[in-house]
């Protein structure tokens, strides 16, 4: 089961993601956390993201989605995941859908706070 939580900063995404993850027994995946982990671990995609950040540029959606793909294909997410703030734009949402389809997964539920 893959659940995506969307909303502005302070909407409570992280709090609800923690509660859902505990209740469902699946990990919470926060984009910022996985980006920092990729940087810390020096993964190929983490180094690619670092190059953009070092130049003061935004990390492109394709790099972020690649990092998320690495996480979503790991054994830890075999039963699913709660994606906390994984997408902020329509192109990111579309890219997430395509990426998940490529690895044989899909979003089961999206919760939006406006």
Residue frames as a rotation matrix with the C-alpha (Angstrom) as fourth column:
UNK 1
0.586 0.810 0.000 0.00
0.810 -0.586 0.000 0.00
0.000 0.000 -1.000 0.00
UNK 2
-0.649 -0.745 0.154 1.37
0.748 -0.662 -0.044 3.38
0.135 0.087 0.987 -0.97
UNK 3
0.552 0.778 -0.299 -0.16
0.826 -0.560 0.067 6.46
-0.116 -0.284 -0.952 0.59
UNK 4
-0.491 -0.657 0.572 0.81
0.708 -0.683 -0.178 9.98
0.507 0.318 0.801 -0.46
UNK 5
0.316 0.523 -0.792 0.21
0.859 -0.511 0.005 12.90
-0.402 -0.682 -0.611 1.92
UNK 6
-0.382 -0.357 0.852 0.05
0.740 -0.671 0.051 16.35
0.553 0.650 0.520 0.35
UNK 7
0.728 0.651 -0.215 -0.34
0.668 -0.602 0.438 19.75
0.155 -0.462 -0.873 1.96
UNK 8
0.522 -0.519 0.677 1.35
-0.183 -0.843 -0.505 23.01
0.833 0.140 -0.535 2.86
UNK 9
-0.588 -0.771 -0.245 4.03
0.182 0.169 -0.969 23.29
0.788 -0.615 0.041 5.56
UNK 10
-0.914 0.168 0.370 2.50
-0.406 -0.329 -0.853 22.94
-0.022 -0.929 0.369 9.00
UNK 11
-0.105 0.942 -0.318 -0.56
-0.826 0.096 0.555 21.03
0.554 0.321 0.768 7.76
UNK 12
0.213 0.146 0.966 0.33
-0.843 0.527 0.106 18.01
-0.493 -0.838 0.235 9.88
UNK 13
0.596 -0.014 -0.803 1.60
-0.625 0.620 -0.475 15.68
0.505 0.784 0.361 7.15
UNK 14
-0.413 -0.883 -0.224 4.51
-0.476 0.419 -0.773 14.44
0.776 -0.213 -0.594 9.23
UNK 15
-0.594 0.269 0.758 2.38
-0.748 0.160 -0.644 13.82
-0.295 -0.950 0.106 12.31
UNK 16
0.506 0.862 0.044 -0.25
-0.754 0.466 -0.462 11.89
-0.419 0.200 0.886 10.35
UNK 17
0.379 -0.455 -0.805 2.44
-0.602 0.540 -0.589 10.01
0.703 0.708 -0.069 8.41
UNK 18
-0.701 -0.657 0.278 4.03
-0.612 0.355 -0.706 8.86
0.365 -0.665 -0.651 11.68
UNK 19
-0.264 0.699 0.665 0.66
-0.732 0.303 -0.610 7.65
-0.627 -0.648 0.432 13.00
UNK 20
0.708 0.546 -0.448 -0.23
-0.702 0.468 -0.537 5.85
-0.083 0.694 0.715 9.77
UNK 21
-0.002 -0.808 -0.589 3.21
-0.644 0.452 -0.618 4.25
0.765 0.378 -0.521 9.51
UNK 22
-0.779 -0.274 0.564 2.96
-0.626 0.394 -0.673 2.92
-0.038 -0.877 -0.479 13.07
UNK 23
0.032 0.909 0.415 -0.57
-0.697 0.318 -0.642 1.65
-0.716 -0.269 0.644 12.59
UNK 24
0.830 0.353 -0.432 0.03
-0.555 0.440 -0.706 0.02
-0.059 0.826 0.561 9.19
UNK 25
0.530 -0.701 0.477 3.57
0.117 0.617 0.778 -1.21
-0.840 -0.357 0.409 9.85
UNK 26
0.502 -0.399 0.768 5.04
0.848 0.054 -0.526 0.46
0.168 0.915 0.366 6.79
UNK 27
-0.366 -0.782 -0.505 7.77
0.861 -0.490 0.135 3.12
-0.353 -0.385 0.853 6.68
UNK 28
0.796 0.433 -0.423 7.28
0.286 -0.885 -0.367 6.85
-0.533 0.171 -0.829 6.39
UNK 29
-0.129 -0.810 0.573 9.32
0.984 -0.033 0.175 8.27
-0.123 0.586 0.801 3.53
UNK 30
0.717 0.246 -0.652 9.96
0.244 -0.965 -0.095 12.01
-0.653 -0.091 -0.752 3.79
UNK 31
0.843 -0.346 0.412 11.62
0.417 -0.065 -0.907 13.42
0.341 0.936 0.090 0.69
UNK 32
0.606 -0.631 0.485 13.97
-0.647 -0.745 -0.160 15.67
0.463 -0.217 -0.860 2.66
UNK 33
0.500 -0.386 0.775 15.09
-0.596 0.496 0.631 12.76
-0.628 -0.778 0.018 4.82
UNK 34
0.686 -0.236 0.688 15.87
0.486 0.853 -0.192 10.48
-0.542 0.466 0.700 1.87
UNK 35
0.810 -0.441 0.387 17.69
0.104 -0.541 -0.834 13.29
0.578 0.716 -0.393 0.07
UNK 36
0.487 -0.639 0.595 19.85
-0.866 -0.441 0.236 13.94
0.111 -0.631 -0.768 3.14
UNK 37
0.551 -0.260 0.793 20.51
-0.206 0.879 0.431 10.20
-0.809 -0.400 0.430 3.50
UNK 38
0.832 -0.230 0.505 21.59
0.554 0.389 -0.736 9.95
-0.027 0.892 0.451 -0.16
UNK 39
0.667 -0.611 0.425 23.94
-0.369 -0.768 -0.524 12.89
0.647 0.193 -0.738 0.35
UNK 40
0.451 -0.464 0.762 25.35
-0.848 0.045 0.529 11.44
-0.280 -0.885 -0.373 3.58
UNK 41
0.547 -0.168 0.820 25.82
0.057 0.985 0.164 7.98
-0.835 -0.042 0.548 2.04
UNK 42
-0.292 -0.717 -0.633 27.39
-0.577 -0.396 0.714 9.40
-0.763 0.574 -0.298 -1.12
UNK 43
0.117 0.405 0.907 25.14
0.503 0.763 -0.405 7.47
-0.856 0.504 -0.115 -3.49
UNK 44
-0.651 -0.347 0.675 25.36
0.754 -0.187 0.630 8.16
-0.092 0.919 0.383 -7.21
UNK 45
0.124 0.790 0.600 22.11
0.703 -0.497 0.509 10.10
0.700 0.358 -0.617 -7.14
UNK 46
0.716 0.066 -0.695 23.07
0.636 -0.475 0.609 11.77
-0.290 -0.878 -0.382 -3.88
UNK 47
-0.326 -0.914 -0.241 26.27
0.592 -0.396 0.702 13.06
-0.737 0.086 0.670 -5.48
UNK 48
-0.518 0.242 0.820 24.27
0.757 -0.316 0.571 14.25
0.397 0.917 -0.020 -8.48
UNK 49
0.616 0.788 -0.020 21.93
0.671 -0.511 0.537 16.17
0.413 -0.344 -0.844 -6.15
UNK 50
0.391 -0.551 -0.737 24.92
0.649 -0.402 0.646 17.60
-0.652 -0.731 0.200 -4.28
UNK 51
-0.621 -0.645 0.447 26.34
0.763 -0.364 0.535 19.03
-0.182 0.673 0.717 -7.50
UNK 52
-0.022 0.704 0.710 23.13
0.609 -0.554 0.568 21.00
0.793 0.445 -0.416 -8.08
UNK 53
0.810 0.386 -0.441 22.97
0.573 -0.360 0.736 22.13
0.126 -0.849 -0.513 -4.47
UNK 54
0.013 -0.907 -0.422 26.62
0.799 -0.244 0.550 23.23
-0.601 -0.344 0.721 -4.46
UNK 55
-0.734 -0.223 0.641 25.84
0.626 -0.588 0.512 25.50
0.263 0.777 0.572 -7.42
UNK 56
-0.827 0.481 -0.292 22.84
-0.146 -0.684 -0.714 26.91
-0.543 -0.548 0.636 -5.58
UNK 57
-0.625 0.608 -0.490 20.42
-0.617 -0.001 0.787 25.29
0.478 0.794 0.376 -8.01
UNK 58
0.225 0.770 0.597 17.25
-0.895 0.406 -0.186 23.38
-0.385 -0.493 0.780 -7.20
UNK 59
-0.768 -0.399 0.501 17.62
-0.227 0.901 0.369 19.63
-0.599 0.169 -0.783 -7.49
UNK 60
-0.582 0.560 -0.589 15.63
-0.752 -0.096 0.652 18.59
0.308 0.823 0.477 -10.60
UNK 61
0.359 0.843 0.400 12.54
-0.906 0.418 -0.069 16.43
-0.226 -0.338 0.914 -10.24
UNK 62
0.638 -0.106 -0.763 14.26
-0.394 0.806 -0.442 13.63
0.662 0.582 0.472 -12.15
UNK 63
-0.481 -0.870 -0.107 17.01
-0.264 0.260 -0.929 13.38
0.836 -0.419 -0.355 -9.51
UNK 64
-0.514 0.383 0.768 14.56
-0.846 -0.078 -0.528 13.50
-0.142 -0.920 0.364 -6.59
UNK 65
0.597 0.793 -0.123 12.36
-0.801 0.579 -0.155 10.87
-0.051 0.191 0.980 -8.25
UNK 66
0.240 -0.611 -0.755 15.45
-0.302 0.692 -0.656 8.72
0.923 0.385 -0.019 -8.84
UNK 67
-0.783 -0.498 0.372 16.31
-0.467 0.076 -0.881 8.90
0.411 -0.864 -0.292 -5.14
UNK 68
-0.086 0.844 0.530 12.71
-0.920 0.136 -0.367 8.01
-0.382 -0.520 0.764 -4.27
UNK 69
0.619 0.280 -0.734 12.87
-0.636 0.727 -0.259 5.12
0.462 0.627 0.628 -6.74
UNK 70
-0.404 -0.838 -0.366 15.95
-0.318 0.504 -0.803 3.77
0.858 -0.208 -0.470 -4.97
UNK 71
-0.773 0.169 0.612 14.03
-0.617 0.028 -0.787 3.83
-0.150 -0.985 0.082 -1.69
UNK 72
0.183 0.982 0.049 10.83
-0.915 0.188 -0.356 2.41
-0.359 0.020 0.933 -3.15
UNK 73
0.521 -0.061 -0.851 12.69
-0.494 0.792 -0.359 -0.60
0.696 0.608 0.382 -4.61
UNK 74
-0.600 -0.753 0.270 14.41
-0.638 0.247 -0.729 -1.40
0.482 -0.610 -0.629 -1.31
UNK 75
-0.568 0.358 -0.741 13.25
0.428 0.897 0.106 -4.34
0.703 -0.257 -0.663 0.85
UNK 76
-0.909 0.175 -0.378 12.06
0.294 -0.374 -0.880 -1.89
-0.295 -0.911 0.289 3.53
UNK 77
-0.512 0.737 -0.441 9.21
-0.697 -0.657 -0.288 -0.71
-0.502 0.160 0.850 1.29
UNK 78
-0.985 0.101 -0.141 8.11
-0.005 0.795 0.607 -4.12
0.173 0.599 -0.782 0.00
UNK 79
-0.435 0.871 -0.228 4.78
0.885 0.368 -0.285 -3.87
-0.164 -0.326 -0.931 1.86
UNK 80
0.486 0.607 0.628 4.36
0.721 -0.685 0.104 -0.18
0.494 0.402 -0.771 1.02
UNK 81
-0.656 -0.689 -0.308 5.17
0.753 -0.569 -0.331 3.27
0.053 -0.449 0.892 2.34
UNK 82
0.619 0.688 -0.377 3.72
0.698 -0.703 -0.136 6.56
-0.359 -0.179 -0.916 3.47
UNK 83
-0.298 -0.703 0.646 5.13
0.885 -0.458 -0.090 9.33
0.359 0.544 0.758 1.25
UNK 84
0.415 0.351 -0.839 5.28
0.751 -0.653 0.099 12.56
-0.513 -0.671 -0.535 3.23
UNK 85
0.553 -0.137 -0.822 5.60
-0.240 -0.971 0.000 15.64
-0.798 0.197 -0.570 1.03
UNK 86
-0.138 -0.663 0.735 6.96
0.537 0.574 0.618 13.66
-0.832 0.481 0.277 -1.90
UNK 87
-0.372 0.064 0.926 5.32
0.893 -0.246 0.376 15.86
0.252 0.967 0.034 -4.49
UNK 88
-0.388 0.193 -0.901 4.68
0.433 -0.825 -0.363 19.59
-0.813 -0.531 0.236 -4.60
UNK 89
-0.440 0.208 -0.874 3.79
-0.720 -0.663 0.204 20.19
-0.537 0.719 0.441 -8.24
UNK 90
0.681 0.732 -0.015 1.68
-0.552 0.500 -0.667 18.52
-0.481 0.462 0.745 -10.93
UNK 91
0.421 -0.565 -0.710 4.80
-0.665 0.340 -0.665 17.44
0.617 0.752 -0.232 -12.91
UNK 92
-0.638 -0.651 0.411 6.22
-0.752 0.413 -0.514 15.85
0.165 -0.637 -0.753 -9.74
UNK 93
-0.034 0.724 0.689 2.94
-0.623 0.524 -0.581 13.98
-0.782 -0.449 0.433 -9.15
UNK 94
0.819 0.310 -0.482 2.92
-0.572 0.392 -0.720 12.77
-0.034 0.866 0.498 -12.75
UNK 95
-0.004 -0.930 -0.368 6.57
-0.737 0.252 -0.628 11.74
0.676 0.268 -0.686 -12.46
UNK 96
-0.553 -0.128 0.823 5.87
-0.764 0.471 -0.440 9.86
-0.332 -0.873 -0.359 -9.24
UNK 97
0.475 0.825 0.307 3.06
-0.558 0.552 -0.619 7.94
-0.681 0.122 0.722 -10.93
UNK 98
0.707 -0.292 -0.644 5.28
-0.566 0.312 -0.763 7.03
0.423 0.904 0.055 -13.88
UNK 99
-0.359 -0.924 0.134 8.19
-0.806 0.234 -0.544 6.02
0.471 -0.303 -0.828 -11.62
UNK 100
-0.311 0.301 0.902 5.97
-0.705 0.563 -0.431 3.81
-0.637 -0.770 0.037 -9.46
UNK 101
0.775 0.621 -0.115 4.45
-0.514 0.514 -0.687 2.17
-0.368 0.592 0.718 -12.54
UNK 102
0.340 -0.742 -0.577 7.95
-0.717 0.193 -0.670 1.40
0.609 0.642 -0.466 -13.83
UNK 103
-0.743 -0.645 0.179 8.70
-0.589 0.503 -0.632 -0.54
0.318 -0.575 -0.754 -10.64
UNK 104
-0.536 0.593 -0.602 5.31
0.245 0.791 0.561 -2.25
0.808 0.153 -0.569 -10.54
UNK 105
-0.607 0.345 -0.716 3.73
0.741 -0.081 -0.666 -0.13
-0.287 -0.935 -0.206 -7.82
UNK 106
-0.277 0.553 0.785 0.98
0.433 -0.658 0.616 2.47
0.858 0.511 -0.057 -7.66
UNK 107
-0.908 0.101 0.407 -0.44
-0.376 -0.626 -0.683 5.07
0.186 -0.773 0.606 -5.30
UNK 108
-0.601 0.713 -0.361 -3.32
0.699 0.688 0.195 3.50
0.387 -0.135 -0.912 -3.39
UNK 109
0.527 0.766 -0.368 -4.44
0.849 -0.455 0.270 6.63
0.040 -0.454 -0.890 -1.54
UNK 110
-0.578 -0.616 0.536 -3.65
0.534 -0.782 -0.323 10.35
0.618 0.099 0.780 -1.74
UNK 111
0.342 0.632 -0.695 -4.65
0.933 -0.315 0.173 12.61
-0.110 -0.708 -0.698 1.13
UNK 112
-0.398 -0.413 0.819 -4.67
0.612 -0.785 -0.098 16.32
0.684 0.462 0.565 0.43
UNK 113
0.108 0.375 -0.921 -4.93
0.873 -0.478 -0.092 19.20
-0.475 -0.794 -0.379 2.88
UNK 114
-0.166 -0.100 0.981 -5.80
0.737 -0.673 0.057 22.52
0.655 0.733 0.185 1.24
